Every structure is written in C-alpha cells, then in structure tokens.
Amino acid sequence: MEIAVNTVKQASEKNAMETLFSYLDKGIDDMEAGRIHAVDKAFQIIKDKMQDEL
C-alpha cells in the first residue's frame, strides 16, 4: 500500500512540476515576443491559473 501511495505522490509532484515549467516557458515566450505585464498583473495571472488547477 505504501508503494502505491508513494507512486501517486510522485506522479502528482511530477505533474505539478511539468505544469509549472510549462507556465514558465509560456512566460519566457511572452517576454521574447514583447508581451510584458506589470508585476501586479503577472501575479494575478499566476494566482488565477493556480486556482484553475486546483
């Protein structure tokens, strides 16, 4: 049972990391394309995306 729990936990952590890195990649792409947001707006976008994931 413990092995199953650890496997699920690792899968969840991997999924979370992949999601985070995809957001970071998108942010870098936006910056390179000149699509820049003010800091407050950027944090609001991040908070909104995090809420969507939960």
N, C-alpha and C positions, 0 to 999 in steps of 0.2 A: 504494500500500500504506500509506503513512504517513497518508493521509487516512482510510482505514478504521480504522487503529489509533486515531487521534485521535477519530473519531466514537464508537467503542466506549468509549473512556476517558471522553469527555464524558457519554455515556449512563449509564455506571456511576456517575460523580460525581453526576449529576442524580438517579438512583435513590437513592443514599445520602443525599442532602440531603432528598429527599422523605420517606424513611423516618425520618430524624432529626426533621424538623418534625412528622411525624405523632405520634411519641412525645412531643414537647414539647407538642403540642396535647392529647394524652391526659392528660399530667401536669397541665396547666392545668385541664382539665375535672375531674380528680380533686380538685384543690385547691379549686376552686369548689364542688364537691359535698361538701366536708368529709372526703374520703377522703385522709388525710395519712399518710405513712410516715416513720419515723425515718430519719435520714440514712444510716446503715449499711444499712438495709433497702432504701432507694431506690437506693443504688449497687449493691447485689446484684441488684436487679431489672434495672437497666440492663445490668450485666455479663451476666446470663442472656439478655436479649434480644439483645445483641450476639453472643453465642455462637450463638444460634439463627439469626441472619442469615448467619453465616459457614459 
